[in-house]
């Protein structure tokens, strides 16, 4: 069974640009989560999508947005990039919608560098 | 809001030493608790979890017990190996004010095991 996949692996952008990151969940998983892992800050929850809808959002500005497609894959868009957006962006998927006991399965991440 | 506090790293141990990584949490209700591990250059993997008080999660020689009275979920291993070198994240899953699941991660503890 294929795991969570993310693309691209690495990205280098400049301030003010826009970026789109992509995630494909494990087959059969309907929930997709996005996290930002900045150096020294651990994982910060960004967004949760389930069944095509945004279900929850972390404490990030509106320039962080995304969507989930009918095949449950997801995109994370970041507009007007700032230097502090440089981080590893992790996507995770889970099988059961919103269950506290459910395990999230993580992809390898996309490393974004903003110059 | 919910929070997870882990001991500061890095933790450096010799091979076959005993490992403890402390984790305490604050949450309303009855969260599920998780330990994830991130090996160099990879995404996060679930190491173990516990979903109710006094449950013990275990995997690959690692153990952690859900202690509601002390709001703790300390990770232990009796004899570490060089291959255990990684960053370990403690996390909790709880319902937010809207009734949706939200996962909160600690900042991670880097473990270095030397031969």
Interface residues (C-beta under 8 A of the other chain):
Chain A: X4 X33 X35 X40 X41 X42 X43 X45 X48 X55 X56 X90 X92 X98 X99 X100 X101 X102 X103 X104 X105 X106 X107 X108 X109
Chain B: X30 X31 X32 X34 X36 X41 X42 X43 X44 X45 X46 X49 X51 X89 X93 X94 X95 X96 X98 X100 X101 X102 X103 X104 X105 X106 X107 X108
